[in-house]
Amino acid sequence: MHCSQWIFDMDGTLTDSMTVVWEGAPDALLRRYGRTPRADLRATLLNMGMQEGARYLIREYDLPLTEESYFAVMREVIAELYETVELKPGVRTMLAKLQAEGARMCICSNTWADQCRTVLTRLGIAGYFSFIVEAQGALHKSRPEVFFECMSRLGGADPARCAVCEDAVYAASTAHGAGFYVVGIADPASAADEPEMRRICSQFLPRWDALDWTAV
């Protein structure tokens, strides 16, 4: 195994939470206030940032919320949905094998660190990871700095010997462009991006037990 450092996204990569949480949260929030989501809601929100999406929902569904209170409620909704999240097939075996091989691992997620820690602890895998990095602001995954910071904190210096594991094509593309070994994992929420993921990833997996250990 030539990759000694492993950087994992959480949602859609280790857990099934892209569909369960991030696609389901707006619907769950609206139903909390007795609103019925329209059929095109997910497609509409897909092209909006978080602030724009909040304003859209408050305005279009006449929610009794300010933007500030909206985000407080949304965090509650998301925390509740995360209680239903499970690991993707093959994750436990894969992490145990990496640990046995002496790899150092971390989480690099758009989700806030406390929420990641809660989910990973409930699922019994938090102990595999040295730290959690919130990929927000200047450390957004559209820029390679976050991956270099994670690699450095894991003790690495060569991106070709550091694996970045992602389900999102924009993050995988960033890591690929910076020279990292990229492992892509299939997820229903990003199925349309599979052709591009196959093009840019060093390996693209339908599930974690399909990982080619001879190549990493």
C-alpha positions in Angstrom: 0.0 0.0 0.0 1.7 3.2 -1.2 -1.0 5.7 0.3 -0.1 6.3 3.9 -2.6 9.1 4.5 -6.3 8.9 3.8 -8.7 11.9 3.7 -12.4 10.9 3.8 -15.5 12.9 3.1 -18.4 11.8 5.3 -21.7 12.4 3.6 -22.2 10.2 0.6 -18.8 8.7 1.0 -18.8 6.8 4.4 -22.5 7.3 5.2 -25.7 7.3 3.2 -26.6 10.8 4.4 -26.6 12.7 1.1 -30.1 11.5 0.3 -31.3 10.8 3.8 -30.2 14.2 5.3 -29.2 16.8 2.7 -31.9 16.0 0.2 -34.5 15.3 2.9 -33.9 18.3 5.3 -35.8 21.0 3.4 -38.9 18.6 3.1 -38.7 17.8 6.8 -38.4 21.4 7.8 -41.4 22.4 5.7 -43.5 19.6 7.1 -42.6 20.8 10.6 -44.5 23.9 9.8 -47.4 22.2 8.1 -46.2 23.0 4.6 -46.3 20.6 1.6 -43.1 20.6 -0.5 -43.7 21.1 -4.2 -42.5 18.4 -6.6 -39.8 20.6 -8.0 -38.3 21.7 -4.7 -35.1 19.6 -4.8 -34.3 20.7 -8.4 -35.0 24.3 -7.4 -32.7 24.3 -4.4 -29.9 22.4 -6.2 -28.7 25.6 -7.9 -28.9 27.7 -4.8 -26.5 28.4 -1.9 -27.6 27.9 1.7 -28.5 31.6 2.2 -30.4 31.8 -1.0 -32.2 28.6 -0.3 -33.2 29.8 3.1 -34.6 33.0 1.7 -36.4 31.1 -1.0 -38.1 28.7 1.5 -39.1 31.4 3.9 -40.6 33.5 1.1 -42.2 30.9 -1.1 -43.7 28.8 1.7 -44.5 31.7 4.0 -42.5 30.3 6.9 -42.7 32.1 10.3 -38.9 32.4 10.5 -36.1 34.9 10.0 -33.0 33.8 8.3 -31.2 33.4 11.7 -34.0 31.3 13.2 -34.3 29.3 10.0 -30.7 28.0 10.3 -31.2 27.2 14.0 -34.3 25.1 13.1 -32.5 23.5 10.2 -29.7 22.4 12.4 -32.2 20.7 14.6 -33.9 19.0 11.7 -30.6 17.8 10.3 -29.5 16.4 13.7 -32.7 14.4 13.9 -32.3 13.1 10.3 -28.7 12.0 11.1 -30.0 9.7 13.7 -31.3 7.5 10.8 -28.1 7.5 8.9 -26.1 4.3 8.4 -22.6 3.4 7.0 -22.2 2.4 3.4 -21.4 -1.2 2.7 -17.9 -2.3 3.4 -16.8 0.8 5.4 -16.0 -1.0 8.7 -13.9 -3.6 7.0 -12.1 -1.1 4.9 -11.2 1.2 7.8 -10.1 -1.7 10.0 -7.7 -2.9 7.2 -6.3 0.6 6.7 -5.6 0.9 10.4 -3.9 -2.5 10.4 -1.7 -1.3 7.5 -0.6 1.7 9.6 -2.5 4.4 7.5 -3.4 7.7 9.2 -6.9 8.9 8.5 -9.0 12.0 8.9 -12.4 13.4 8.0 -12.8 16.5 5.7 -16.4 17.4 5.5 -18.7 20.3 4.6 -20.8 19.3 7.6 -19.8 20.9 10.9 -17.3 18.9 13.0 -19.5 18.4 16.1 -22.2 16.8 13.9 -19.7 14.6 12.1 -18.3 13.5 15.5 -21.8 12.6 16.8 -22.6 10.5 13.7 -19.3 8.7 13.6 -19.4 8.0 17.3 -22.9 6.5 17.1 -21.8 4.4 14.2 -18.7 3.2 16.1 -16.0 4.4 13.7 -14.9 7.8 15.2 -11.7 6.3 16.7 -10.3 5.6 13.3 -9.8 9.3 12.5 -7.1 11.6 13.9 -9.1 14.8 13.4 -12.1 16.4 11.6 -11.7 19.4 9.3 -14.7 21.5 8.4 -14.4 22.3 4.7 -15.9 25.8 4.8 -14.9 29.3 3.9 -11.3 29.5 2.7 -11.0 25.8 3.1 -13.8 25.0 0.7 -13.2 21.8 -1.4 -13.3 23.8 -4.6 -9.8 24.8 -3.6 -6.9 22.4 -2.9 -5.6 24.1 0.2 -7.9 22.0 2.5 -6.5 18.7 1.1 -3.0 19.9 1.5 -3.7 21.0 5.1 -5.2 17.6 5.9 -2.3 15.8 4.3 0.3 17.8 6.3 -1.6 17.2 9.6 -1.5 13.5 8.8 2.2 13.6 8.4 2.4 13.5 4.6 4.1 15.6 2.0 3.5 13.9 -1.3 -0.1 14.1 -2.7 0.5 11.1 -4.9 0.8 9.0 -1.7 -2.3 10.5 -0.1 -5.8 9.2 -0.9 -8.7 11.6 -1.1 -12.0 9.7 -0.9 -15.1 11.6 -2.3 -18.6 11.2 -3.8 -18.8 14.8 -5.0 -17.4 15.5 -8.5 -16.3 19.1 -7.7 -14.2 17.9 -4.7 -12.8 14.9 -6.5 -11.8 17.2 -9.4 -10.0 19.6 -7.0 -8.0 16.8 -5.5 -7.3 15.2 -8.9 -5.9 18.5 -10.2 -3.7 18.9 -7.1 -2.1 15.4 -7.7 -3.8 13.4 -5.0 -4.8 9.7 -5.4 -8.5 10.0 -5.7 -10.9 7.3 -4.7 -14.5 8.0 -5.8 -17.5 6.2 -4.4 -20.9 6.0 -6.1 -23.9 7.6 -4.4 -27.5 8.0 -5.7 -27.4 11.7 -5.1 -24.5 12.1 -7.6 -25.4 9.4 -10.1 -25.4 11.9 -13.0 -21.8 12.7 -12.3 -20.5 9.1 -12.6 -19.0 9.4 -16.1 -16.9 12.4 -15.0 -16.0 10.7 -11.7 -14.8 7.6 -13.6 -12.6 9.9 -15.7 -10.9 11.8 -12.9 -10.7 9.2 -10.1 -7.8 6.8 -9.7 -10.5 4.3 -8.6 -14.3 4.7 -8.8 -16.1 2.2 -6.6 -19.8 1.0 -6.5 -19.1 0.1 -2.8 -16.2 0.0 -0.5 -15.6 -3.7 -0.6 -14.7 -3.2 -4.3 -11.5 -1.2 -3.4 -8.4 -2.5 -5.3 -5.9 -2.8 -2.5 -3.1 -3.6 -4.9 -3.4 -0.2 -6.4 -3.5 2.0 -3.3 
